[in-house]
Amino acid sequence: MNEVEVFVEIDAPPEVVWEALLAFDTYPEWNPLTRRVEGIVIDGTERRGRDEPADARGLLDGQVLVTVEPYRRLAWLDRFWLPFALDRYHEFHLQPIDDGRRTRLLQRETVRGALTSLVFDETKVERAFVAMNKAVAARAERRASATT
């Protein structure tokens, strides 16, 4: 099992960060990690979907949402089409800080399976998460400053 965690503190409340994360249709405009998300609906029910990372290989079978806690946590599971080969559990945690005026965002991915050592590049994933977290922060901070 391999895991990557990346934190960022954002000058925007969790509600604004959450909205930035869920604006899947705008990902191509700002998100350096994921260019497209399809078929995921956040309404409290599990849905299958598919994202297209910037360097997509098309090996995974699509996401299944496993946790949706509005303004707090979003998590999904990707599975390689061959059982026990590769599972990727991806999650975002939003923690209010400074009396809810700011947010600490955690992006974490846990990868396990027989192919993990062949396809999982921890350094590359960490760099990608840092870039995405910075992009989420910039987007949320712009939105928060526009409403004040």
C-alpha positions in Angstrom: 0.0 0.0 0.0 1.3 3.5 -0.9 -0.1 6.8 0.2 0.4 10.4 -0.7 -0.9 13.3 1.4 -0.7 17.0 0.5 -2.1 19.9 2.6 -2.7 23.5 1.7 -4.2 26.3 3.7 -6.7 28.4 1.8 -8.0 31.9 2.5 -11.6 31.0 1.9 -14.3 29.2 4.0 -14.9 25.5 3.5 -18.2 26.2 1.6 -16.3 28.2 -1.1 -13.5 25.5 -1.4 -16.2 22.8 -1.6 -17.9 24.6 -4.5 -14.6 25.0 -6.3 -13.9 21.3 -5.9 -17.3 20.3 -7.2 -17.3 22.6 -10.3 -16.3 19.7 -12.5 -17.3 21.4 -15.7 -14.7 24.1 -15.1 -11.8 21.7 -14.5 -10.3 22.2 -18.0 -10.0 25.9 -17.3 -7.9 25.6 -14.1 -7.1 22.1 -12.9 -3.6 20.8 -13.9 -4.3 17.3 -12.6 -7.7 16.3 -13.9 -8.9 17.7 -17.2 -12.4 16.2 -17.3 -14.9 14.6 -14.9 -18.0 12.9 -16.3 -21.0 11.1 -14.8 -20.4 12.1 -11.1 -23.4 13.7 -9.5 -23.1 14.9 -5.9 -26.5 14.4 -4.3 -25.7 12.0 -1.5 -26.0 8.9 -3.6 -23.2 6.8 -5.0 -22.6 7.3 -8.7 -20.2 5.9 -11.2 -18.1 8.3 -13.1 -14.9 8.8 -14.9 -12.2 11.4 -14.7 -9.5 12.0 -17.2 -6.2 12.9 -15.6 -3.9 15.1 -17.6 -1.7 12.0 -18.4 -4.6 9.5 -18.6 -3.8 5.9 -19.6 -7.4 4.6 -19.4 -6.5 1.7 -17.1 -9.0 2.3 -14.4 -12.7 1.3 -14.5 -14.2 4.7 -13.3 -14.9 6.1 -9.9 -17.5 5.1 -7.4 -18.2 7.8 -4.9 -17.9 6.3 -1.4 -18.2 9.4 0.8 -19.9 12.7 0.3 -20.0 14.9 3.4 -20.8 18.4 2.1 -18.2 21.0 3.0 -16.1 18.4 4.8 -15.1 15.3 2.8 -15.3 13.8 -0.7 -13.9 10.4 -1.5 -14.1 7.9 -4.4 -12.6 4.6 -5.4 -11.1 3.7 -8.8 -10.4 0.1 -9.6 -8.4 -1.5 -12.4 -10.5 -3.7 -14.5 -8.6 -6.8 -13.3 -9.5 -7.7 -9.7 -6.7 -7.1 -7.1 -4.4 -5.4 -9.6 -4.8 -1.8 -8.6 -7.2 0.1 -6.3 -6.9 3.9 -5.9 -8.8 5.5 -3.0 -8.8 9.3 -3.4 -10.1 11.8 -0.9 -10.4 15.4 -0.1 -10.8 16.6 3.5 -11.8 20.2 4.3 -11.1 21.4 7.8 -12.3 24.9 8.9 -9.6 27.0 10.5 -9.6 30.6 11.9 -13.2 30.3 13.0 -14.3 29.0 9.6 -12.9 31.9 7.6 -10.1 29.7 6.1 -9.8 26.1 5.2 -7.1 23.4 5.5 -7.5 21.1 2.5 -6.0 17.6 2.5 -5.8 15.7 -0.7 -4.9 12.0 -0.1 -4.6 9.0 -2.3 -4.0 5.4 -1.1 -3.0 2.9 -3.8 -2.8 -0.8 -3.4 -2.7 -3.9 -5.5 -0.3 -6.1 -7.4 0.5 -3.4 -10.0 1.1 -0.6 -7.6 4.9 -0.8 -7.7 4.8 -0.7 -11.5 2.5 2.2 -12.1 2.5 4.4 -8.9 5.1 7.1 -8.9 4.8 8.7 -5.5 7.0 11.7 -6.4 4.9 12.5 -9.5 1.6 12.1 -7.7 2.8 14.4 -4.9 3.9 17.1 -7.4 0.5 16.8 -9.2 -1.4 17.1 -5.9 0.6 20.2 -4.9 -0.2 21.8 -8.2 -3.9 20.9 -8.0 -4.1 22.1 -4.4 -2.6 25.4 -5.4 -5.0 25.7 -8.2 -8.0 25.0 -5.9 -6.7 27.5 -3.5 -6.3 30.2 -6.1 -9.8 29.6 -7.5 -11.5 29.5 -4.1 -9.6 32.6 -2.9 -10.6 34.5 -6.0 -14.3 33.5 -5.4 -14.1 34.4 -1.7 -12.6 37.8 -2.3 -15.2 38.6 -5.0 -18.0 38.0 -2.5 -16.6 40.2 0.3 
